[in-house]
């Protein structure tokens, strides 16, 4: 468990939890729904991963899971 972007006991081993996000679907203030990743809307992607808040409402996200499940179990 941790707070904020994943600051906690396992931070040194696994990094911040916000670093595991791969893609988002975001509803902007205008009502437009956009897909966000490192290759699509990259400026918003990096903003969502730690640049601040109030960019929109995240309706979906893809997250890289760590631990035993990621080793093929």
ZIQUIFEN-V399244 format. One record per residue. RES is the residue in three letters. SS is DSSP state (hx for helix, st for strand, lp for the rest). OMEGA is omega as a letter, one per 20 degrees, with the letter a starting at -180 (NA if undefined). D_LAST is the distance of its C-alpha to the last C-alpha in whole Angstrom. Layout:
BEGIN
RES_SS_OMEGA_D_LAST ; RES_SS_OMEGA_D_LAST
END
This chain:
BEGIN
UNK_lp_r_22 ; UNK_lp_r_25 ; UNK_st_r_28 ; UNK_lp_a_29 ; UNK_lp_r_27 ; UNK_lp_r_24 ; UNK_st_a_26 ; UNK_lp_a_25 ; UNK_lp_a_24 ; UNK_lp_a_21 ; UNK_hx_a_23 ; UNK_hx_a_24 ; UNK_hx_a_20 ; UNK_hx_a_19 ; UNK_lp_r_22 ; UNK_lp_a_23 ; UNK_hx_r_21 ; UNK_hx_r_24 ; UNK_hx_a_23 ; UNK_hx_r_19 ; UNK_st_a_21 ; UNK_st_a_21 ; UNK_st_r_23 ; UNK_st_r_26 ; UNK_st_a_28 ; UNK_st_r_31 ; UNK_st_a_34 ; UNK_lp_a_37 ; UNK_lp_r_40 ; UNK_lp_a_42 ; UNK_lp_r_40 ; UNK_lp_r_38 ; UNK_st_a_35 ; UNK_st_r_33 ; UNK_st_a_30 ; UNK_st_r_29 ; UNK_st_r_27 ; UNK_lp_a_28 ; UNK_lp_a_30 ; UNK_lp_a_31 ; UNK_lp_a_33 ; UNK_hx_a_32 ; UNK_hx_r_35 ; UNK_hx_r_33 ; UNK_hx_a_30 ; UNK_hx_r_31 ; UNK_hx_r_33 ; UNK_hx_a_30 ; UNK_hx_r_28 ; UNK_hx_a_31 ; UNK_hx_a_34 ; UNK_lp_a_35 ; UNK_lp_r_35 ; UNK_lp_r_37 ; UNK_lp_a_36 ; UNK_lp_r_35 ; UNK_st_r_33 ; UNK_st_a_29 ; UNK_st_r_28 ; UNK_st_r_25 ; UNK_st_r_22 ; UNK_st_a_19 ; UNK_st_r_17 ; UNK_lp_a_15 ; UNK_lp_r_12 ; UNK_lp_r_12 ; UNK_lp_a_10 ; UNK_hx_a_7 ; UNK_hx_a_5 ; UNK_hx_r_7 ; UNK_hx_r_6 ; UNK_lp_r_4 ; UNK_lp_NA_0
END
